[in-house]
Amino acid sequence: MDPDAVARAFVEHYYCTFDTNRAALGGLYQDNSMLSFEGAKTQGTAAISEKLTGLPFQQCQHNISTIDCQPSGLAGGVLVFVSGSLQLSGEQHALKFSQMFHLIPTAQGSFYVLNDIFRLNYA
Amino acid sequence: MDPDAVARAFVEHYYCTFDTNRAALGGLYQDNSMLSFEGAKTQGTAAISEKLTGLPFQQCQHNISTIDCQPSGLAGGVLVFVSGSLQLSGEQHALKFSQMFHLIPTAQGSFYVLNDIFRLNYA
């Protein structure tokens, strides 16, 4: 497994899904998954899916600036660190953000998100 | 173990050491540790210590804005996600940064840094 290839493919899939079909993001998490979104923690597929679909904006577009990744030490696990900007529909300025994911291999040969931490970078 | 307490104590110790005695940071890493600094990867105590002490600035001051943490799934491991700003001596403007650490318990009851990813957030 090439962690860089896993990270790039995941990042493309995640933000494309976020921007076009946010309700489908729930499928990337499992019941032991945790999301920290701007300091608010939620755990488990249902709660995370509810948090993401309930965010107070509809149309958005993520633009990715950097992707870093490292093996996490957990068998086959990959840490992915992303920076980029988030353009909300109707807003003049894009918001800068940083986000990290801890990806864990599944029995089906794919990955799920065990850890997800998101922060806006206020200028 | 309270991951929030571990994260806060680590962050305070790490950036205080960085700002006052950078050469001592090497003691926080082990030979399987990885550092990605602005996209450049190094591995192992010696290489990471050399990278950090060789950064092209001397006096600096980190100011921390946010600390997020989650259990990493690796026995006792903690993921720490930090945002803040870095003031370099003689520079007018502070640089915004984001950084993540994966902390692993040691046999001595402390933690070492297995994963470290650092990025400046360009405005």
gemmi code that builds the backbone of each chain (N, CA, C; Angstrom):
import gemmi

chains = {
    "A": [
        ("MET", (0.845, -1.222, 0.000), (0.000, 0.000, 0.000), (0.868, 1.255, 0.000)),
        ("ASP", (0.595, 2.176, -0.883), (1.300, 3.459, -0.924), (0.456, 4.496, -0.182)),
        ("PRO", (0.907, 4.919, 1.018), (0.081, 5.854, 1.803), (-0.233, 7.148, 1.046)),
        ("ASP", (0.712, 7.616, 0.219), (0.444, 8.845, -0.535), (-0.720, 8.662, -1.507)),
        ("ALA", (-0.745, 7.504, -2.171), (-1.831, 7.250, -3.120), (-3.162, 7.118, -2.384)),
        ("VAL", (-3.148, 6.436, -1.238), (-4.363, 6.311, -0.426), (-4.854, 7.696, -0.009)),
        ("ALA", (-3.919, 8.531, 0.460), (-4.298, 9.858, 0.947), (-4.900, 10.703, -0.169)),
        ("ARG", (-4.242, 10.717, -1.327), (-4.751, 11.531, -2.440), (-6.135, 11.070, -2.875)),
        ("ALA", (-6.300, 9.744, -3.006), (-7.596, 9.216, -3.452), (-8.682, 9.512, -2.424)),
        ("PHE", (-8.338, 9.357, -1.144), (-9.326, 9.640, -0.103), (-9.740, 11.106, -0.121)),
        ("VAL", (-8.756, 11.998, -0.193), (-9.039, 13.440, -0.125), (-9.942, 13.855, -1.298)),
        ("GLU", (-9.624, 13.341, -2.486), (-10.448, 13.682, -3.652), (-11.882, 13.190, -3.439)),
        ("HIS", (-12.004, 11.939, -2.966), (-13.334, 11.351, -2.774), (-14.100, 12.083, -1.667)),
        ("TYR", (-13.407, 12.387, -0.576), (-14.098, 12.989, 0.576), (-14.691, 14.352, 0.222)),
        ("TYR", (-13.861, 15.228, -0.354), (-14.347, 16.596, -0.566), (-15.303, 16.674, -1.754)),
        ("CYS", (-15.129, 15.797, -2.742), (-16.096, 15.741, -3.838), (-17.462, 15.311, -3.285)),
        ("THR", (-17.464, 14.301, -2.413), (-18.718, 13.850, -1.800), (-19.299, 14.951, -0.916)),
        ("PHE", (-18.448, 15.627, -0.144), (-18.922, 16.712, 0.725), (-19.634, 17.783, -0.111)),
        ("ASP", (-19.059, 18.133, -1.261), (-19.578, 19.249, -2.049), (-20.769, 18.876, -2.929)),
        ("THR", (-20.970, 17.571, -3.168), (-22.032, 17.184, -4.106), (-23.122, 16.329, -3.462)),
        ("ASN", (-22.815, 15.619, -2.373), (-23.792, 14.681, -1.793), (-23.419, 14.420, -0.340)),
        ("ARG", (-23.547, 15.490, 0.471), (-22.986, 15.452, 1.827), (-23.573, 14.320, 2.673)),
        ("ALA", (-24.815, 13.945, 2.396), (-25.461, 12.889, 3.183), (-24.730, 11.563, 3.044)),
        ("ALA", (-23.982, 11.374, 1.946), (-23.274, 10.115, 1.721), (-21.990, 10.005, 2.534)),
        ("LEU", (-21.555, 11.101, 3.188), (-20.314, 11.047, 3.956), (-20.403, 10.057, 5.123)),
        ("GLY", (-21.598, 9.860, 5.646), (-21.780, 8.961, 6.790), (-21.191, 7.582, 6.546)),
        ("GLY", (-21.219, 7.138, 5.299), (-20.696, 5.823, 4.943), (-19.196, 5.689, 5.131)),
        ("LEU", (-18.502, 6.817, 5.326), (-17.047, 6.777, 5.514), (-16.653, 6.597, 6.982)),
        ("TYR", (-17.633, 6.669, 7.881), (-17.365, 6.571, 9.321), (-17.938, 5.266, 9.869)),
        ("GLN", (-17.437, 4.849, 11.037), (-18.016, 3.696, 11.740), (-18.374, 4.119, 13.165)),
        ("ASP", (-18.867, 3.169, 13.958), (-19.428, 3.569, 15.254), (-18.375, 3.984, 16.274)),
        ("ASN", (-17.101, 3.640, 16.037), (-16.036, 4.122, 16.929), (-15.365, 5.393, 16.395)),
        ("SER", (-15.887, 5.943, 15.302), (-15.290, 7.140, 14.704), (-15.607, 8.377, 15.533)),
        ("MET", (-14.674, 9.322, 15.553), (-14.893, 10.592, 16.241), (-14.664, 11.747, 15.274)),
        ("LEU", (-15.509, 12.772, 15.391), (-15.354, 14.025, 14.639), (-15.247, 15.172, 15.638)),
        ("SER", (-14.198, 15.994, 15.489), (-14.130, 17.270, 16.219), (-14.267, 18.365, 15.170)),
        ("PHE", (-15.388, 19.060, 15.179), (-15.652, 20.106, 14.179), (-15.678, 21.447, 14.888)),
        ("GLU", (-14.653, 22.248, 14.674), (-14.540, 23.536, 15.348), (-14.696, 23.376, 16.864)),
        ("GLY", (-14.084, 22.301, 17.390), (-14.052, 22.099, 18.835), (-15.206, 21.287, 19.390)),
        ("ALA", (-16.240, 21.006, 18.582), (-17.395, 20.227, 19.048), (-17.200, 18.767, 18.659)),
        ("LYS", (-17.220, 17.863, 19.658), (-16.958, 16.444, 19.403), (-18.252, 15.662, 19.224)),
        ("THR", (-18.265, 14.782, 18.204), (-19.358, 13.819, 18.050), (-18.737, 12.467, 17.769)),
        ("GLN", (-19.463, 11.403, 18.116), (-18.941, 10.047, 17.909), (-19.998, 9.168, 17.275)),
        ("GLY", (-19.554, 8.309, 16.322), (-20.434, 7.309, 15.727), (-21.018, 7.774, 14.401)),
        ("THR", (-21.304, 6.803, 13.542), (-21.786, 7.097, 12.184), (-22.980, 8.048, 12.188)),
        ("ALA", (-23.996, 7.744, 12.985), (-25.243, 8.509, 12.927), (-25.031, 9.945, 13.390)),
        ("ALA", (-24.349, 10.118, 14.510), (-24.148, 11.463, 15.058), (-23.256, 12.304, 14.139)),
        ("ILE", (-22.235, 11.685, 13.563), (-21.343, 12.424, 12.668), (-22.078, 12.821, 11.390)),
        ("SER", (-22.848, 11.887, 10.855), (-23.611, 12.182, 9.641), (-24.586, 13.322, 9.892)),
        ("GLU", (-25.246, 13.292, 11.043), (-26.201, 14.344, 11.407), (-25.487, 15.691, 11.540)),
        ("LYS", (-24.304, 15.675, 12.162), (-23.533, 16.910, 12.323), (-23.169, 17.511, 10.963)),
        ("LEU", (-22.686, 16.654, 10.058), (-22.205, 17.164, 8.764), (-23.356, 17.644, 7.886)),
        ("THR", (-24.447, 16.896, 7.870), (-25.569, 17.334, 7.028), (-26.276, 18.540, 7.635)),
        ("GLY", (-26.129, 18.736, 8.950), (-26.801, 19.857, 9.613), (-25.996, 21.148, 9.647)),
        ("LEU", (-24.809, 21.173, 9.060), (-24.009, 22.406, 9.081), (-24.782, 23.529, 8.385)),
        ("PRO", (-24.648, 24.755, 8.897), (-25.531, 25.839, 8.466), (-25.134, 26.467, 7.132)),
        ("PHE", (-24.859, 25.630, 6.131), (-24.670, 26.129, 4.770), (-25.036, 24.984, 3.828)),
        ("GLN", (-25.444, 25.323, 2.625), (-25.827, 24.271, 1.683), (-24.736, 24.080, 0.631)),
        ("GLN", (-24.718, 24.917, -0.387), (-23.731, 24.797, -1.455), (-22.350, 25.196, -0.958)),
        ("CYS", (-21.341, 24.383, -1.234), (-19.972, 24.749, -0.889), (-18.996, 24.086, -1.845)),
        ("GLN", (-17.783, 24.622, -1.845), (-16.742, 24.092, -2.737), (-15.422, 24.115, -1.973)),
        ("HIS", (-14.844, 22.937, -1.750), (-13.519, 22.844, -1.127), (-12.436, 22.921, -2.203)),
        ("ASN", (-11.401, 23.708, -1.940), (-10.214, 23.718, -2.797), (-9.017, 23.334, -1.934)),
        ("ILE", (-8.299, 22.298, -2.358), (-7.229, 21.718, -1.546), (-5.892, 22.362, -1.901)),
        ("SER", (-5.150, 22.789, -0.888), (-3.824, 23.383, -1.110), (-2.701, 22.373, -0.873)),
        ("THR", (-2.753, 21.637, 0.247), (-1.689, 20.678, 0.559), (-2.294, 19.400, 1.136)),
        ("ILE", (-1.622, 18.277, 0.865), (-1.966, 16.979, 1.460), (-0.677, 16.372, 1.995)),
        ("ASP", (-0.619, 16.099, 3.297), (0.504, 15.366, 3.885), (-0.028, 14.054, 4.426)),
        ("CYS", (0.802, 13.003, 4.397), (0.357, 11.745, 5.004), (1.529, 10.989, 5.588)),
        ("GLN", (1.225, 10.173, 6.599), (2.209, 9.299, 7.252), (1.485, 8.038, 7.703)),
        ("PRO", (2.181, 6.886, 7.720), (1.617, 5.695, 8.368), (1.413, 5.985, 9.855)),
        ("SER", (0.275, 5.535, 10.406), (-0.076, 5.924, 11.784), (0.463, 4.974, 12.829)),
        ("GLY", (1.011, 3.835, 12.416), (1.462, 2.848, 13.391), (0.394, 1.818, 13.721)),
        ("LEU", (-0.866, 2.107, 13.419), (-1.956, 1.139, 13.595), (-2.044, 0.352, 12.286)),
        ("ALA", (-1.999, -0.974, 12.357), (-1.850, -1.810, 11.148), (-2.544, -1.229, 9.913)),
        ("GLY", (-1.766, -0.740, 8.977), (-2.310, -0.221, 7.724), (-2.939, 1.153, 7.834)),
        ("GLY", (-2.931, 1.749, 9.016), (-3.556, 3.053, 9.212), (-2.751, 4.177, 8.576)),
        ("VAL", (-3.442, 5.206, 8.133), (-2.803, 6.346, 7.466), (-3.334, 7.642, 8.080)),
        ("LEU", (-2.413, 8.527, 8.463), (-2.790, 9.867, 8.905), (-2.701, 10.809, 7.711)),
        ("VAL", (-3.753, 11.593, 7.511), (-3.828, 12.519, 6.375), (-4.080, 13.911, 6.926)),
        ("PHE", (-3.286, 14.866, 6.490), (-3.374, 16.247, 6.976), (-3.588, 17.138, 5.755)),
        ("VAL", (-4.673, 17.898, 5.776), (-5.099, 18.657, 4.597), (-5.177, 20.137, 4.939)),
        ("SER", (-4.735, 21.004, 4.039), (-5.053, 22.424, 4.177), (-5.700, 22.884, 2.884)),
        ("GLY", (-6.577, 23.866, 2.995), (-7.264, 24.336, 1.808), (-8.203, 25.469, 2.145)),
        ("SER", (-9.115, 25.731, 1.214), (-10.097, 26.793, 1.441), (-11.484, 26.279, 1.089)),
        ("LEU", (-12.470, 26.910, 1.706), (-13.867, 26.489, 1.607), (-14.665, 27.708, 1.152)),
        ("GLN", (-15.225, 27.589, -0.047), (-16.028, 28.691, -0.587), (-17.502, 28.364, -0.361)),
        ("LEU", (-18.174, 29.213, 0.398), (-19.610, 29.020, 0.625), (-20.388, 29.838, -0.393)),
        ("SER", (-21.480, 29.266, -0.870), (-22.317, 29.944, -1.862), (-22.804, 31.289, -1.310)),
        ("GLY", (-22.635, 32.343, -2.097), (-23.132, 33.656, -1.690), (-22.155, 34.446, -0.839)),
        ("GLU", (-21.028, 33.828, -0.428), (-20.020, 34.530, 0.373), (-18.905, 35.019, -0.559)),
        ("GLN", (-18.398, 36.237, -0.253), (-17.385, 36.810, -1.124), (-16.027, 36.129, -0.938)),
        ("HIS", (-15.670, 35.856, 0.326), (-14.333, 35.347, 0.616), (-14.379, 33.870, 0.999)),
        ("ALA", (-13.408, 33.120, 0.508), (-13.269, 31.726, 0.928), (-12.694, 31.676, 2.343)),
        ("LEU", (-13.030, 30.618, 3.083), (-12.516, 30.391, 4.431), (-11.359, 29.401, 4.344)),
        ("LYS", (-10.222, 29.714, 4.987), (-9.114, 28.759, 5.043), (-9.414, 27.717, 6.120)),
        ("PHE", (-9.032, 26.476, 5.868), (-9.229, 25.439, 6.877), (-8.049, 24.475, 6.904)),
        ("SER", (-7.919, 23.751, 8.021), (-7.023, 22.603, 8.127), (-7.842, 21.441, 8.676)),
        ("GLN", (-7.501, 20.240, 8.249), (-8.271, 19.068, 8.688), (-7.352, 17.856, 8.702)),
        ("MET", (-7.522, 17.007, 9.711), (-6.769, 15.751, 9.700), (-7.722, 14.567, 9.798)),
        ("PHE", (-7.325, 13.475, 9.147), (-8.075, 12.225, 9.167), (-7.140, 11.087, 9.562)),
        ("HIS", (-7.668, 10.141, 10.315), (-6.971, 8.881, 10.561), (-7.782, 7.800, 9.859)),
        ("LEU", (-7.184, 7.226, 8.801), (-7.869, 6.220, 7.978), (-7.436, 4.821, 8.404)),
        ("ILE", (-8.416, 3.931, 8.524), (-8.170, 2.550, 8.964), (-8.669, 1.601, 7.884)),
        ("PRO", (-7.868, 0.583, 7.523), (-8.321, -0.364, 6.494), (-9.556, -1.144, 6.961)),
        ("THR", (-10.441, -1.437, 6.032), (-11.609, -2.272, 6.331), (-11.373, -3.678, 5.778)),
        ("ALA", (-12.181, -4.623, 6.257), (-12.069, -6.006, 5.764), (-12.378, -6.080, 4.272)),
        ("GLN", (-13.098, -5.086, 3.769), (-13.488, -5.076, 2.346), (-12.403, -4.467, 1.447)),
        ("GLY", (-11.258, -4.115, 2.031), (-10.173, -3.587, 1.204), (-10.240, -2.092, 0.994)),
        ("SER", (-11.156, -1.431, 1.712), (-11.249, 0.026, 1.615), (-10.745, 0.637, 2.934)),
        ("PHE", (-11.100, 1.880, 3.202), (-10.700, 2.549, 4.445), (-11.907, 3.234, 5.058)),
        ("TYR", (-11.923, 3.334, 6.386), (-12.901, 4.206, 7.030), (-12.163, 5.236, 7.869)),
        ("VAL", (-12.897, 6.290, 8.258), (-12.330, 7.397, 9.035), (-12.538, 7.112, 10.516)),
        ("LEU", (-11.442, 6.878, 11.242), (-11.548, 6.682, 12.696), (-11.516, 8.032, 13.414)),
        ("ASN", (-10.642, 8.930, 12.958), (-10.501, 10.256, 13.589), (-10.606, 11.340, 12.527)),
        ("ASP", (-11.308, 12.413, 12.857), (-11.506, 13.532, 11.932), (-11.526, 14.803, 12.784)),
        ("ILE", (-10.575, 15.697, 12.532), (-10.520, 16.969, 13.270), (-10.466, 18.103, 12.259)),
        ("PHE", (-11.412, 19.023, 12.352), (-11.548, 20.137, 11.397), (-11.462, 21.465, 12.141)),
        ("ARG", (-10.680, 22.386, 11.580), (-10.605, 23.748, 12.126), (-10.522, 24.765, 11.001)),
        ("LEU", (-11.300, 25.822, 11.115), (-11.098, 26.992, 10.265), (-9.856, 27.726, 10.751)),
        ("ASN", (-9.109, 28.301, 9.815), (-7.937, 29.109, 10.163), (-8.309, 30.578, 10.017)),
        ("TYR", (-8.641, 31.206, 11.112), (-9.021, 32.606, 11.022), (-7.800, 33.466, 10.765)),
        ("ALA", (-7.919, 34.380, 9.823), (-6.767, 35.230, 9.462), (-6.615, 36.340, 10.500)),
    ],
    "B": [
        ("MET", (-6.397, 7.681, 31.970), (-5.742, 8.788, 31.272), (-6.777, 9.706, 30.620)),
        ("ASP", (-6.643, 10.993, 30.861), (-7.520, 11.979, 30.245), (-6.791, 12.565, 29.020)),
        ("PRO", (-7.250, 12.204, 27.807), (-6.537, 12.668, 26.608), (-6.420, 14.193, 26.545)),
        ("ASP", (-7.443, 14.907, 27.013), (-7.377, 16.379, 26.980), (-6.239, 16.899, 27.853)),
        ("ALA", (-6.076, 16.294, 29.038), (-4.999, 16.736, 29.935), (-3.637, 16.407, 29.331)),
        ("VAL", (-3.517, 15.212, 28.732), (-2.265, 14.830, 28.066), (-1.945, 15.828, 26.952)),
        ("ALA", (-2.951, 16.139, 26.150), (-2.737, 17.032, 25.008), (-2.296, 18.417, 25.471)),
        ("ARG", (-2.986, 18.959, 26.467), (-2.637, 20.308, 26.941), (-1.223, 20.338, 27.508)),
        ("ALA", (-0.889, 19.330, 28.325), (0.440, 19.297, 28.941), (1.524, 19.136, 27.872)),
        ("PHE", (1.256, 18.270, 26.890), (2.240, 18.075, 25.825), (2.458, 19.363, 25.034)),
        ("VAL", (1.368, 20.009, 24.653), (1.463, 21.216, 23.818), (2.251, 22.299, 24.554)),
        ("GLU", (1.963, 22.476, 25.826), (2.689, 23.486, 26.594), (4.178, 23.155, 26.638)),
        ("HIS", (4.485, 21.878, 26.908), (5.885, 21.451, 27.003), (6.592, 21.570, 25.660)),
        ("TYR", (5.926, 21.138, 24.594), (6.568, 21.109, 23.275), (6.955, 22.511, 22.808)),
        ("TYR", (6.006, 23.449, 22.851), (6.294, 24.773, 22.278), (7.184, 25.605, 23.201)),
        ("CYS", (7.083, 25.376, 24.508), (8.013, 26.048, 25.416), (9.443, 25.572, 25.143)),
        ("THR", (9.611, 24.250, 24.962), (10.934, 23.704, 24.636), (11.411, 24.227, 23.281)),
        ("PHE", (10.509, 24.265, 22.298), (10.869, 24.768, 20.964), (11.404, 26.195, 21.070)),
        ("ASP", (10.736, 27.010, 21.876), (11.072, 28.437, 21.916), (12.269, 28.759, 22.810)),
        ("THR", (12.628, 27.832, 23.712), (13.701, 28.157, 24.662), (14.920, 27.239, 24.546)),
        ("ASN", (14.728, 26.016, 24.011), (15.847, 25.052, 23.991), (15.567, 23.999, 22.920)),
        ("ARG", (15.590, 24.477, 21.654), (15.092, 23.640, 20.555), (15.847, 22.320, 20.442)),
        ("ALA", (17.136, 22.318, 20.810), (17.945, 21.097, 20.694), (17.375, 19.968, 21.554)),
        ("ALA", (16.612, 20.309, 22.612), (16.061, 19.288, 23.509), (14.833, 18.600, 22.929)),
        ("LEU", (14.295, 19.101, 21.807), (13.091, 18.485, 21.231), (13.352, 17.048, 20.785)),
        ("GLY", (14.592, 16.750, 20.405), (14.918, 15.403, 19.922), (14.517, 14.314, 20.895)),
        ("GLY", (14.555, 14.620, 22.186), (14.191, 13.645, 23.202), (12.730, 13.240, 23.187)),
        ("LEU", (11.902, 13.983, 22.432), (10.471, 13.665, 22.353), (10.154, 12.678, 21.231)),
        ("TYR", (11.173, 12.382, 20.394), (10.967, 11.491, 19.245), (11.721, 10.187, 19.464)),
        ("GLN", (11.325, 9.146, 18.728), (12.073, 7.892, 18.731), (12.431, 7.524, 17.292)),
        ("ASP", (13.076, 6.352, 17.101), (13.615, 6.068, 15.771), (12.556, 5.721, 14.734)),
        ("ASN", (11.341, 5.399, 15.184), (10.270, 5.174, 14.204), (9.414, 6.439, 14.012)),
        ("SER", (9.821, 7.537, 14.603), (9.043, 8.786, 14.492), (9.220, 9.405, 13.112)),
        ("MET", (8.173, 10.081, 12.631), (8.248, 10.799, 11.357), (7.835, 12.248, 11.553)),
        ("LEU", (8.546, 13.143, 10.869), (8.195, 14.565, 10.835), (7.986, 14.976, 9.383)),
        ("SER", (6.835, 15.605, 9.099), (6.628, 16.263, 7.798), (6.581, 17.753, 8.086)),
        ("PHE", (7.614, 18.472, 7.656), (7.701, 19.915, 7.923), (7.586, 20.655, 6.603)),
        ("GLU", (6.455, 21.317, 6.399), (6.205, 22.003, 5.131), (6.438, 21.064, 3.942)),
        ("GLY", (5.988, 19.814, 4.105), (6.037, 18.861, 3.000), (7.307, 18.036, 2.928)),
        ("ALA", (8.330, 18.387, 3.728), (9.587, 17.628, 3.708), (9.563, 16.587, 4.824)),
        ("LYS", (9.742, 15.303, 4.467), (9.659, 14.220, 5.451), (11.031, 13.838, 5.980)),
        ("THR", (11.125, 13.639, 7.305), (12.326, 13.071, 7.904), (11.884, 12.013, 8.913)),
        ("GLN", (12.748, 11.046, 9.167), (12.397, 9.953, 10.085), (13.534, 9.698, 11.061)),
        ("GLY", (13.183, 9.441, 12.325), (14.171, 9.052, 13.332), (14.626, 10.232, 14.175)),
        ("THR", (14.998, 9.933, 15.410), (15.380, 10.960, 16.377), (16.442, 11.908, 15.825)),
        ("ALA", (17.520, 11.345, 15.283), (18.657, 12.173, 14.873), (18.276, 13.097, 13.722)),
        ("ALA", (17.620, 12.543, 12.686), (17.274, 13.350, 11.511), (16.249, 14.434, 11.875)),
        ("ILE", (15.300, 14.094, 12.735), (14.273, 15.072, 13.121), (14.906, 16.179, 13.963)),
        ("SER", (15.773, 15.798, 14.880), (16.444, 16.787, 15.716), (17.281, 17.737, 14.857)),
        ("GLU", (17.975, 17.173, 13.867), (18.800, 17.978, 12.962), (17.915, 18.932, 12.156)),
        ("LYS", (16.774, 18.433, 11.679), (15.849, 19.282, 10.905), (15.372, 20.459, 11.750)),
        ("LEU", (14.956, 20.174, 12.988), (14.365, 21.222, 13.823), (15.410, 22.254, 14.260)),
        ("THR", (16.587, 21.777, 14.631), (17.611, 22.738, 15.067), (18.167, 23.516, 13.874)),
        ("GLY", (18.054, 22.945, 12.667), (18.599, 23.614, 11.482), (17.638, 24.559, 10.790)),
        ("LEU", (16.435, 24.745, 11.329), (15.482, 25.657, 10.676), (16.078, 27.066, 10.625)),
        ("PRO", (15.806, 27.804, 9.533), (16.523, 29.059, 9.285), (15.995, 30.244, 10.092)),
        ("PHE", (15.805, 30.047, 11.387), (15.501, 31.167, 12.276), (15.960, 30.762, 13.672)),
        ("GLN", (16.291, 31.732, 14.489), (16.760, 31.417, 15.830), (15.669, 31.695, 16.863)),
        ("GLN", (15.503, 32.929, 17.247), (14.508, 33.281, 18.253), (13.097, 33.172, 17.672)),
        ("CYS", (12.193, 32.525, 18.392), (10.809, 32.463, 17.950), (9.886, 32.283, 19.153)),
        ("GLN", (8.620, 32.579, 18.911), (7.611, 32.490, 19.986), (6.327, 31.927, 19.381)),
        ("HIS", (5.923, 30.736, 19.848), (4.647, 30.165, 19.416), (3.531, 30.672, 20.321)),
        ("ASN", (2.415, 31.044, 19.716), (1.204, 31.355, 20.475), (0.094, 30.422, 20.001)),
        ("ILE", (-0.493, 29.692, 20.948), (-1.450, 28.635, 20.608), (-2.871, 29.192, 20.624)),
        ("SER", (-3.623, 28.901, 19.560), (-5.022, 29.351, 19.480), (-5.985, 28.233, 19.875)),
        ("THR", (-5.813, 27.029, 19.323), (-6.729, 25.919, 19.606), (-5.941, 24.622, 19.790)),
        ("ILE", (-6.481, 23.748, 20.640), (-5.947, 22.394, 20.825), (-7.133, 21.429, 20.755)),
        ("ASP", (-7.092, 20.495, 19.809), (-8.092, 19.429, 19.753), (-7.377, 18.110, 19.977)),
        ("CYS", (-8.058, 17.147, 20.609), (-7.431, 15.832, 20.744), (-8.478, 14.738, 20.713)),
        ("GLN", (-8.032, 13.555, 20.301), (-8.867, 12.353, 20.264), (-7.970, 11.147, 20.546)),
        ("PRO", (-8.519, 10.074, 21.154), (-7.777, 8.811, 21.235), (-7.554, 8.285, 19.813)),
        ("SER", (-6.344, 7.760, 19.542), (-6.008, 7.390, 18.167), (-6.371, 5.960, 17.811)),
        ("GLY", (-6.785, 5.165, 18.793), (-7.076, 3.767, 18.513), (-5.876, 2.867, 18.761)),
        ("LEU", (-4.671, 3.439, 18.801), (-3.455, 2.682, 19.137), (-3.330, 2.748, 20.657)),
        ("ALA", (-3.184, 1.585, 21.329), (-3.266, 1.516, 22.795), (-2.699, 2.742, 23.499)),
        ("GLY", (-3.565, 3.567, 24.034), (-3.149, 4.735, 24.791), (-2.690, 5.907, 23.945)),
        ("GLY", (-2.732, 5.767, 22.630), (-2.277, 6.829, 21.736), (-3.247, 7.998, 21.704)),
        ("VAL", (-2.709, 9.193, 21.499), (-3.516, 10.410, 21.469), (-3.136, 11.229, 20.237)),
        ("LEU", (-4.148, 11.634, 19.463), (-3.936, 12.569, 18.361), (-4.183, 13.981, 18.866)),
        ("VAL", (-3.244, 14.887, 18.573), (-3.338, 16.272, 19.027), (-3.243, 17.171, 17.803)),
        ("PHE", (-4.179, 18.092, 17.696), (-4.246, 18.991, 16.530), (-4.198, 20.419, 17.076)),
        ("VAL", (-3.215, 21.185, 16.612), (-2.940, 22.508, 17.180), (-3.036, 23.561, 16.082)),
        ("SER", (-3.608, 24.716, 16.398), (-3.471, 25.868, 15.506), (-2.940, 27.033, 16.329)),
        ("GLY", (-2.199, 27.907, 15.669), (-1.621, 29.027, 16.387), (-0.833, 29.916, 15.464)),
        ("SER", (0.019, 30.736, 16.056), (0.854, 31.619, 15.257), (2.285, 31.575, 15.784)),
        ("LEU", (3.196, 31.882, 14.887), (4.632, 31.775, 15.144), (5.247, 33.136, 14.841)),
        ("GLN", (5.778, 33.761, 15.888), (6.409, 35.077, 15.733), (7.918, 34.865, 15.655)),
        ("LEU", (8.509, 35.245, 14.538), (9.962, 35.150, 14.393), (10.579, 36.481, 14.777)),
        ("SER", (11.716, 36.401, 15.438), (12.420, 37.606, 15.878), (12.757, 38.484, 14.673)),
        ("GLY", (12.412, 39.772, 14.775), (12.741, 40.705, 13.710), (11.718, 40.774, 12.590)),
        ("GLU", (10.692, 39.880, 12.641), (9.637, 39.914, 11.618), (8.435, 40.678, 12.167)),
        ("GLN", (7.805, 41.477, 11.278), (6.683, 42.296, 11.733), (5.429, 41.447, 11.987)),
        ("HIS", (5.160, 40.493, 11.090), (3.911, 39.742, 11.173), (4.163, 38.312, 11.651)),
        ("ALA", (3.269, 37.811, 12.502), (3.339, 36.412, 12.911), (2.829, 35.535, 11.767)),
        ("LEU", (3.322, 34.298, 11.701), (2.897, 33.320, 10.709), (1.879, 32.389, 11.359)),
        ("LYS", (0.735, 32.165, 10.683), (-0.238, 31.201, 11.195), (0.235, 29.786, 10.844)),
        ("PHE", (0.007, 28.850, 11.748), (0.376, 27.466, 11.445), (-0.673, 26.495, 11.990)),
        ("SER", (-0.650, 25.272, 11.442), (-1.389, 24.146, 12.004), (-0.418, 22.991, 12.134)),
        ("GLN", (-0.609, 22.167, 13.157), (0.313, 21.053, 13.390), (-0.449, 19.918, 14.046)),
        ("MET", (-0.130, 18.696, 13.681), (-0.717, 17.548, 14.375), (0.384, 16.637, 14.898)),
        ("PHE", (0.107, 16.022, 16.040), (1.015, 15.069, 16.675), (0.247, 13.784, 16.990)),
        ("HIS", (0.933, 12.653, 16.837), (0.407, 11.382, 17.341), (1.320, 10.958, 18.492)),
        ("LEU", (0.757, 10.981, 19.708), (1.526, 10.677, 20.911), (1.301, 9.226, 21.321)),
        ("ILE", (2.394, 8.539, 21.670), (2.352, 7.121, 22.039), (2.932, 6.987, 23.446)),
        ("PRO", (2.249, 6.237, 24.328), (2.776, 6.056, 25.691), (4.116, 5.323, 25.668)),
        ("THR", (5.002, 5.689, 26.564), (6.270, 4.975, 26.723), (6.200, 4.077, 27.958)),
        ("ALA", (7.138, 3.134, 28.031), (7.199, 2.230, 29.185), (7.455, 3.008, 30.471)),
        ("GLN", (8.020, 4.208, 30.342), (8.353, 5.029, 31.525), (7.162, 5.873, 32.003)),
        ("GLY", (5.996, 5.708, 31.347), (4.820, 6.444, 31.797), (4.697, 7.818, 31.185)),
        ("SER", (5.525, 8.101, 30.187), (5.433, 9.374, 29.482), (4.904, 9.111, 28.061)),
        ("PHE", (5.111, 10.035, 27.148), (4.675, 9.885, 25.757), (5.807, 10.284, 24.825)),
        ("TYR", (5.865, 9.660, 23.654), (6.747, 10.173, 22.606), (5.924, 10.488, 21.366)),
        ("VAL", (6.529, 11.246, 20.453), (5.847, 11.674, 19.231), (6.145, 10.668, 18.123)),
        ("LEU", (5.125, 9.926, 17.680), (5.308, 8.999, 16.556), (5.136, 9.744, 15.234)),
        ("ASN", (4.123, 10.615, 15.156), (3.843, 11.363, 13.924), (3.762, 12.851, 14.229)),
        ("ASP", (4.337, 13.653, 13.345), (4.354, 15.110, 13.516), (4.241, 15.718, 12.119)),
        ("ILE", (3.170, 16.470, 11.887), (2.978, 17.131, 10.581), (2.740, 18.615, 10.821)),
        ("PHE", (3.572, 19.448, 10.208), (3.528, 20.898, 10.408), (3.295, 21.594, 9.074)),
        ("ARG", (2.395, 22.577, 9.078), (2.148, 23.394, 7.886), (1.903, 24.840, 8.295)),
        ("LEU", (2.539, 25.757, 7.607), (2.150, 27.162, 7.692), (0.847, 27.350, 6.935)),
        ("ASN", (-0.010, 28.244, 7.438), (-1.263, 28.579, 6.747), (-1.093, 29.922, 6.059)),
        ("TYR", (-0.766, 29.885, 4.800), (-0.587, 31.152, 4.097), (-1.927, 31.822, 3.878)),
        ("ALA", (-1.976, 33.120, 4.150), (-3.249, 33.858, 4.023), (-3.487, 34.224, 2.559)),
    ],
}
model = gemmi.Model(1)
for chain_id, residues in chains.items():
    chain = gemmi.Chain(chain_id)
    for i, (resn, *xyz) in enumerate(residues, 1):
        res = gemmi.Residue()
        res.name, res.seqid = resn, gemmi.SeqId(i, " ")
        for name, pos in zip(("N", "CA", "C"), xyz):
            atom = gemmi.Atom()
            atom.name, atom.element = name, gemmi.Element(name[0])
            atom.pos, atom.b_iso = gemmi.Position(*pos), 0.0
            res.add_atom(atom)
        chain.add_residue(res)
    model.add_chain(chain)
structure = gemmi.Structure()
structure.add_model(model)
structure.setup_entities()
